[in-house]
């Protein structure tokens, strides 16, 4: 009677790269989902008075409606039209679709998705840097660091040719 041998899976460099790509993919998918939910939230305002919704939100958060920022928020809500809300929801939907496509491609280790991640991440960097300069917070600094790491990692993979293209389908 022979004893079956168990083959031990040795961690491979490609496994770590695929895990990194999938971590970035998960991050992108999460961003897409959050923005998609926000788009649906915006669409809920289409047949309602945005000022009433904003006033209710201010009261729910126990913010004085007589305050400066409350006035700015209420005045902004008063300018919203159904067309503006549909435009915002449409842009959010397009953004979500792009994040979902990028997430899918990164999950399956596609070179085109790495390019999307590199380009779109690079486009955000100047805005994130300005935000950190003008309003330092752990959130903004963290967002900048995460995005910078993603951009640098994608640039590294594409420049060195060390990506795992095609291995993600396994």
N, C-alpha and C positions, 0 to 999 in steps of 0.2 A: 504494500500500500504506500503510495507516494503522498507526501505532504505537499499541498499546494504552496507555492512560494508567494509571498506578498511583495509586490514591487512597491518600493517606497518612492513617493513623489518628491523629488528634490525641487526646491524652489528655483525657478529659472528667472533670469533677468526680465524676460518677456512677461512673466506673471506679475511682477511688480509694476512694470509699465502699464499693463492692462488694468491693474487695480487703480493706478493713478488716473488713467483715462476715464475709468468708470466713476471715480470719485468726482472728477470734473463734470462728467456727464450728469451725475446725480445732482450736483450743484446747479447746473444749467436747467435741468428738468424742474427742479424746485423753483427757480426763478420764474420759469415759464408758467408754472402752476399758480404761483402767487399773483402774477400779473393777469392771468386769465380770470382768476377769482375776482380781482379788482375790476376787471372789465365787466363782469356780470353785475357787480355792485353798482357800477356807474349806470348800467342799463336799467337798474331798478329805479333810478331817478328820472327816467325819461317822462313818465306820465305823472310825476309828482312835482310839487313846487320846491325847487332846490333850496330856497331861502328857509322854508319851513323845516326841511330835513337838517340843514346846517344849524338852525336855531335849536332843534331838538337834540342834535349832537352836542352842542355847546352846553345845554342844560344837563344832559346825561353825564357829561364830564365835569360838571359843577364848575364851569368857567363863567365868570360874570359876563353877561351879554353887554355890559357897559364898558368893558375893557377895550383897549386899543386893538389888540389882535383879533378879538371877537368881532369888532366892527369891520376890520379888513376882510375877515373870513366871510361874514354875512354879506358884505358888499360884493365880494367875488361870486358868492353863490347866487346873488341876484342877477348877475350877468350871464349865467348859464342858460343856454337854450337847448332844445332837443337836438338840433343839428350839431352843436358843440359836443354834447354828450355822446351822440352816435360817432362823431369823429374820434373822440378820445377812446371809446370802446373799440372802434375799428383798428386804431393804431396799437392798442394794447393786444388785440387779437393777433395782429400781424407780428408783433414782438414775441408773443407766446409761441406762435407757430415756428418762428425762427429758432427760439430756444429749444423747442421739442425736436426739430430737425437736427440741430447741432448736438443735442443730447443723444439722440439715436445714433448719429454718426460716430460720436466719441465712444459710446458704449460698444459699438462694433468695430472700433479702431480704424476708421476711414480717414484717409489723408485730407479729403475735402473738408471734413468736420474740424480737423486740426487747424486748417486755414481759416475757417469761419471763427473759431475760438480765438485765434491769434489776432485777426483783423478786428473783430467786434470788441474784444477785450482792450486792444490798443486804442480804439476810438474813445473808450470811457476814461482812460487814464488821465488825460488833461483835466477833465471835469472833476474827477476824484481828487486830484492834486490840489486844484483850486479850492475844493470843499474842505480839505484838510487844512489848508493854509488859513482860510477864513473862519472855519468852525471846527476846531479840533475836538474830537470825541473818540471814544474807544470804537464806536460803531464805524465812523468814517475812516479812521486809521485802519481798522480791521478789514474793511471793504477794499481799501486801496492795496493793502498787503496781499490779500487773497487774489485780487485781480492781477496784481503785478506778478505774483508767483505763477498764476495760470498762463499769462502771456509769455513769461520767460521759459516756462516748461514747454509750451507749444513751439516757441522759437527754437529751443534746443532740439526738440524731436525733429522738426522740419529741416533745420540746418545740418544736423549730424546724420540724418537718415536712419536714426536708431529707433524709429517708431515700430510698432507691431502691426502695421497695416494688414488687414485680412485675418488676423488671429482672433479677433473679437467674436467672430461667428461661431467659434467652438463652444 
